[in-house]
């Protein structure tokens, strides 16, 4: 049961280790108050994963709790609630000041694996939530350079290094099993790499219809594929923020884009006549 009273605004500070400090206004309710993080279930599914934290008074105006780096949050979107007292139900919270400065240059640092990322953000309806990623290894997108003929992507591995037999694969979404294999150009550190997508080649592979191609890197022969994405900064949802221009080739329109999970993909659609 959720309460209908006006939701408090909660301030958040994130440090470089992923620790989040929540400051919640102190009210007159008696008893111990708690912060509840709920992993948002998929549509039609019941909620299963909850994380409860005890709030402690800081002064006569604020109470605080710290969400430490461990345990790592399951990948997904976590809605944040206030539990005022036993039996009172849960209340959604509004975001106040969100200090995410420690995350801005996160792509410049080496990360331990499994990679655990957390970014507090405001939902579309104005409530506080935390976006979490948890991946055994990661390939962080850097620069994306587009020309009329090709798209070149720079990236860096965390939790893996490029070995003999490394490949980049674009997988056609939708279960067809179609894969376009590209050769990565490795940097001197064995972790940085780049690859180039030829627009004409991808248009031909897509055929007459439309398609979406998801980008992966296989760091070595037989190694598990690693999704190529941009996760290591302060942007929780980059799909509508980082919008790249489209290129036209061979009767098709191609555009790299970030998915709702901040993973890198390429959309190919048939050009309008």
C-alpha positions in Angstrom: 0.0 0.0 0.0 1.3 3.4 -1.0 0.5 6.7 0.9 -1.1 9.7 -0.9 0.5 12.5 1.2 2.9 14.8 -0.6 6.2 13.0 -1.2 9.3 14.4 0.4 12.3 15.4 -1.7 15.4 13.4 -1.2 19.0 14.6 -1.8 21.6 12.1 -3.1 25.4 12.1 -3.3 27.2 9.4 -5.2 31.0 8.7 -4.7 33.4 7.0 -7.1 32.9 3.6 -5.5 29.2 3.7 -6.2 28.2 4.5 -2.7 24.9 6.5 -2.5 24.1 8.7 0.5 20.4 9.6 0.8 19.3 12.6 2.9 15.6 12.5 3.7 13.6 15.2 5.5 12.9 14.3 9.1 9.2 14.4 10.0 7.1 14.0 13.1 6.2 10.4 12.6 7.1 8.2 15.5 9.2 5.0 15.2 12.0 3.9 13.0 11.8 5.0 9.4 13.4 3.1 6.5 14.2 3.5 2.9 12.9 0.9 0.5 14.5 0.2 -2.9 12.3 -2.0 -5.1 13.6 -3.6 -8.3 10.9 -2.6 -10.9 9.4 -5.9 -12.2 8.8 -6.5 -15.8 5.3 -5.8 -17.1 2.8 -8.2 -15.7 5.2 -9.8 -13.3 5.1 -9.5 -9.5 7.8 -7.6 -7.5 10.4 -10.0 -6.1 13.5 -8.0 -5.1 13.5 -5.5 -2.3 16.3 -3.8 -0.4 15.5 -2.1 2.9 17.8 0.4 4.7 17.4 2.0 8.2 17.4 5.8 8.3 19.3 7.5 11.1 18.7 11.1 12.2 21.5 13.6 11.3 20.0 16.7 13.0 16.6 18.0 13.8 15.8 18.4 10.1 17.4 15.4 8.3 17.8 11.7 8.4 20.3 9.8 6.4 21.2 6.3 5.1 24.1 5.1 2.9 23.7 2.4 0.3 27.1 0.8 0.2 28.8 -0.8 -2.8 27.9 -4.2 -1.5 25.8 -6.0 -2.1 25.6 -5.1 -5.8 22.2 -4.2 -7.0 20.7 -6.5 -9.7 20.6 -4.8 -13.1 17.5 -2.8 -13.7 15.5 0.2 -12.3 15.0 0.5 -8.6 12.2 2.7 -7.3 12.8 4.4 -4.0 10.2 4.6 -1.2 9.9 5.8 2.4 8.6 3.4 5.0 7.4 5.7 7.8 6.5 3.1 10.4 5.4 -0.4 10.7 2.1 -1.0 8.9 1.9 2.5 7.4 2.6 1.5 3.8 5.2 2.9 1.4 5.5 6.3 -0.1 7.3 7.3 -3.3 9.9 10.0 -3.1 10.8 13.0 -5.2 14.4 13.7 -6.2 16.0 16.7 -4.6 19.6 17.7 -5.3 21.5 14.9 -7.0 25.3 15.3 -6.7 26.7 13.0 -9.5 30.0 14.8 -10.0 32.0 11.8 -9.1 30.5 9.9 -12.0 31.2 12.3 -14.8 34.7 11.1 -15.6 34.0 7.5 -14.7 35.0 6.2 -18.1 38.6 7.4 -17.5 39.2 5.0 -14.6 39.8 1.2 -14.6 36.9 -0.6 -13.1 36.8 -3.8 -11.1 34.6 -6.6 -12.3 31.9 -7.7 -12.1 31.1 -4.1 -13.1 28.5 -2.5 -10.8 27.1 0.9 -11.8 24.4 2.9 -10.0 22.9 6.3 -11.1 20.1 8.0 -9.2 17.7 9.7 -11.6 14.2 11.2 -11.9 11.6 9.0 -13.6 9.3 10.4 -16.3 6.6 11.0 -13.7 9.0 12.8 -11.4 9.9 10.3 -8.8 13.3 9.2 -7.5 14.8 5.9 -8.8 18.2 4.3 -9.2 19.4 2.8 -12.5 21.7 -0.1 -11.9 23.9 -2.2 -14.2 25.7 -5.4 -13.2 27.9 -7.1 -15.8 30.7 -9.7 -15.7 32.8 -7.5 -18.1 32.1 -4.3 -20.1 33.2 -2.5 -23.2 32.7 1.3 -22.7 32.0 3.4 -25.8 34.2 6.5 -26.2 34.1 8.5 -29.4 31.7 7.8 -32.3 32.7 9.3 -35.6 30.3 9.3 -38.6 30.8 9.9 -42.2 28.6 9.3 -45.2 30.3 6.0 -45.8 31.0 4.6 -42.4 30.8 4.8 -38.6 33.9 4.3 -36.4 33.5 3.5 -32.7 36.2 3.7 -30.1 35.8 1.7 -26.9 37.7 0.3 -23.9 37.4 -3.0 -22.1 36.9 -3.4 -18.4 37.4 -6.9 -17.0 39.0 -8.3 -20.2 41.8 -7.7 -22.6 42.0 -8.2 -26.4 43.6 -11.5 -27.3 44.3 -13.3 -30.5 41.1 -14.0 -32.4 39.3 -10.9 -31.0 36.3 -9.8 -33.1 33.5 -7.3 -33.0 30.1 -8.7 -34.0 26.9 -6.9 -35.0 24.0 -9.2 -34.3 20.7 -8.8 -36.2 18.0 -8.4 -33.5 14.9 -10.6 -33.8 16.2 -14.2 -33.7 17.4 -14.5 -37.3 20.9 -15.3 -36.1 22.5 -13.1 -38.7 25.9 -11.8 -37.6 28.3 -9.3 -39.3 31.8 -9.8 -38.1 34.4 -7.0 -38.0 38.0 -6.9 -37.0 38.8 -4.5 -34.1 41.9 -2.3 -34.1 43.6 -2.8 -30.8 45.3 -0.1 -28.8 48.8 -0.5 -27.2 47.2 -1.2 -23.8 45.4 -4.3 -25.0 42.1 -2.9 -23.7 41.3 0.1 -26.0 40.1 -0.7 -29.4 38.1 0.7 -32.3 36.1 -0.7 -35.2 34.5 0.6 -38.3 31.1 -0.2 -39.7 30.8 0.1 -43.5 27.3 1.5 -44.2 27.0 -0.1 -47.6 28.0 -3.5 -46.2 25.5 -3.3 -43.3 22.7 -2.1 -45.7 23.3 -5.1 -47.9 23.3 -7.5 -44.9 20.0 -6.0 -43.7 18.3 -6.7 -47.0 15.1 -5.1 -48.3 13.5 -4.5 -44.9 14.5 -2.8 -41.8 16.6 -4.1 -38.9 18.5 -3.3 -35.7 22.0 -4.6 -35.1 23.4 -4.9 -31.6 27.1 -4.5 -31.0 29.3 -7.0 -29.1 33.0 -7.6 -28.8 34.5 -11.1 -28.4 37.9 -10.3 -26.7 39.5 -13.6 -27.8 38.8 -16.9 -29.6 36.0 -18.6 -27.8 35.6 -15.8 -25.2 32.1 -14.8 -24.1 30.6 -11.9 -26.0 30.6 -8.5 -24.2 27.9 -6.0 -24.9 29.3 -2.6 -26.1 27.7 0.2 -24.2 28.1 3.6 -22.5 27.5 3.2 -18.7 30.4 5.0 -16.9 29.2 8.5 -16.4 26.3 10.4 -14.9 23.6 9.8 -17.6 21.0 7.2 -16.6 19.1 7.3 -19.9 21.1 8.5 -22.9 18.8 7.2 -25.7 17.0 10.6 -26.1 20.1 12.7 -25.1 22.8 11.3 -27.4 21.2 11.4 -30.8 23.5 10.8 -33.8 22.8 11.9 -37.4 21.6 9.4 -39.9 23.5 8.4 -43.1 21.8 7.4 -46.4 23.3 4.7 -48.6 22.0 2.2 -51.1 18.4 3.1 -50.4 18.7 2.7 -46.6 19.0 5.0 -43.6 21.5 4.0 -41.0 21.8 5.5 -37.5 23.8 4.4 -34.4 21.9 4.9 -31.2 21.8 3.9 -27.5 19.1 1.5 -26.4 17.0 2.0 -23.2 19.8 0.1 -21.4 22.5 2.4 -22.8 23.8 -0.3 -25.1 25.1 0.5 -28.5 23.1 -0.5 -31.6 22.7 0.5 -35.2 19.3 0.9 -36.8 18.8 0.4 -40.5 15.6 1.4 -42.2 14.5 1.6 -45.8 14.7 5.1 -47.1 11.5 6.8 -48.0 11.1 7.4 -51.7 
